[in-house]
């Protein structure tokens, strides 16, 4: 069995929603299990519509939320082991990149202040001169430089430029894992692919794995080594990106794939998924059954088991579109 960088084991997160008199339970993440092997860096994309549990899952990996059930293990260390938790080492190993770069920086501080604080406070550099060299090297790897950035405020950069600085800031610690939560959502379309291509380049250059969280399917399928599809908090399909692109095994993934624009095809509309409905989270049978074109009475009576397919592929479906 290969060593795991990250092992998410049957993790669930439950929120209480509504008023004091009419509280309801919402299972935002429902028994999700995903892992990333150590050794070879990969990009794992977590895809799905808004409200499917993507960001909640990432917040649990970042220790911003505590799982209500299950466990997360990072480099062999369980999140349940609070006595053995080293917050300093965790900040070195795991770094976030957030959706809106303008919200990641204070408008009253120069951008380079954050970079120097990261390098010096986390003891990546011993002194200011060493920090300068490290920051300049890292900025150049994302197409910037300390000369360009130094002394400037966030408002003096475009969204794409500032997101590059955010990426450089995350790379300063030389992390094992970067969690990128909708990193291109607030960026102009012309800059999106530049940022996405950066992830592919940096993955191998810095030997860092990425969890790329998005509802932008076109970029996810372009950069991913693996794809995990979430629906109403459930992991419904996981596997190698090319296999999922070529032959979706779950009807929901097929729906998502059919909505992605293809080269040479005219595309005049955006993908619009249904609004989140609380009642669908409470369904005890297949949560996609009410919308599935292939659903049977069996699907509406019990929850499907996770099926193991070839090449480590998994699908949560009683009647998968792929069975080998």
C-alpha positions, 0 to 999 in steps of 0.5 A, spaced: 500 500 500 502 506 497 504 512 503 498 517 503 500 525 503 492 526 505 487 521 507 480 523 508 476 517 511 469 517 511 468 525 513 462 528 515 460 535 517 453 537 519 450 544 520 444 546 524 440 551 519 434 555 520 431 559 526 431 557 534 424 554 533 425 550 526 432 548 526 434 543 521 440 538 520 444 539 513 449 534 512 454 539 508 459 533 507 456 526 507 461 520 508 466 522 503 473 518 502 478 521 498 486 520 498 492 523 495 498 519 494 505 521 497 511 522 492 508 524 486 505 531 486 498 531 483 492 536 481 486 533 484 480 537 482 473 537 486 468 539 482 460 540 483 455 546 483 454 551 488 452 548 495 455 541 494 460 541 499 466 543 496 468 549 500 466 545 507 471 539 505 477 544 504 475 548 510 476 541 514 482 539 511 485 546 513 482 545 520 477 551 519 472 546 521 472 540 525 469 533 522 463 531 526 464 524 523 470 520 520 478 523 520 483 526 516 490 524 516 496 528 513 502 525 512 500 519 517 498 524 522 491 524 524 487 530 525 484 527 531 490 527 535 490 534 538 496 533 542 500 531 537 498 537 532 504 542 531 500 548 528 507 551 526 509 545 522 502 545 519 502 552 516 509 549 513 505 543 510 499 546 507 497 553 504 491 556 502 489 560 495 482 563 496 477 565 491 478 573 491 485 575 492 483 582 494 480 579 500 486 576 502 490 582 502 489 589 506 488 595 502 492 599 507 499 594 507 503 593 501 503 586 498 511 585 500 509 586 507 505 579 507 511 575 503 516 578 508 512 576 514 511 569 511 518 568 510 521 570 516 515 569 521 515 561 519 523 561 519 523 560 512 529 565 511 534 567 517 534 574 515 531 580 511 537 579 505 535 571 505 528 573 505 529 577 499 532 572 495 527 567 497 521 571 495 524 574 489 525 567 486 518 565 488 515 571 485 519 569 478 516 562 478 509 565 477 511 571 472 512 576 477 519 579 481 520 583 488 522 589 484 515 589 481 511 588 487 515 591 492 512 597 496 506 597 492 499 596 495 493 591 492 489 596 489 495 597 484 495 590 481 490 587 477 486 581 479 490 576 475 497 579 478 494 579 485 492 572 485 499 570 482 502 574 488 497 569 492 500 563 489 507 565 490 506 567 498 503 560 498 509 557 495 514 560 500 513 555 505 515 550 500 508 546 502 506 539 500 499 541 499 496 547 496 488 548 497 486 552 491 478 554 493 475 557 486 482 561 485 480 563 478 472 565 479 474 572 480 479 573 475 478 576 468 477 570 463 483 572 459 487 571 465 484 564 467 488 559 463 494 563 465 493 561 472 491 554 471 497 553 467 501 556 473 499 550 477 501 545 472 508 548 472 509 549 479 506 542 481 512 539 478 517 544 480 516 545 487 513 538 488 507 540 491 500 537 490 494 541 489 486 540 491 483 545 486 476 546 488 471 549 482 465 549 478 469 551 472 469 545 469 473 547 463 479 548 467 478 543 472 478 537 466 484 541 463 489 541 469 487 535 473 490 528 474 484 526 478 477 528 479 472 528 485 465 530 483 460 532 489 453 532 489 449 534 495 455 533 500 456 526 497 462 523 493 459 520 487 465 519 482 472 519 483 478 517 478 483 519 473 481 525 469 482 522 462 477 516 464 472 521 467 472 526 461 472 520 456 467 516 459 463 518 465 460 513 470 455 517 474 449 520 470 450 527 474 458 527 471 455 525 465 450 531 465 456 536 467 460 533 462 455 535 457 454 542 459 462 543 458 463 547 451 467 543 446 472 545 441 468 547 434 461 547 437 457 553 438 456 555 445 451 561 447 449 559 454 452 558 461 452 552 465 446 553 470 445 548 475 439 547 480 438 551 486 440 548 492 434 545 496 434 543 503 430 537 502 435 533 497 440 533 503 435 529 507 434 524 502 436 517 505 436 514 498 440 516 492 440 524 492 440 524 485 434 520 483 429 525 483 433 528 477 436 522 474 434 520 467 436 513 469 433 512 476 429 506 478 424 504 484 431 501 487 434 508 486 428 511 490 428 506 496 435 505 498 442 509 498 447 506 493 454 503 495 460 506 493 462 501 487 470 500 485 471 500 478 478 499 474 484 503 475 482 506 482 475 509 480 469 509 484 462 511 483 456 512 488 451 509 483 446 502 483 446 503 475 453 506 473 454 508 466 461 504 466 462 497 469 469 495 467 
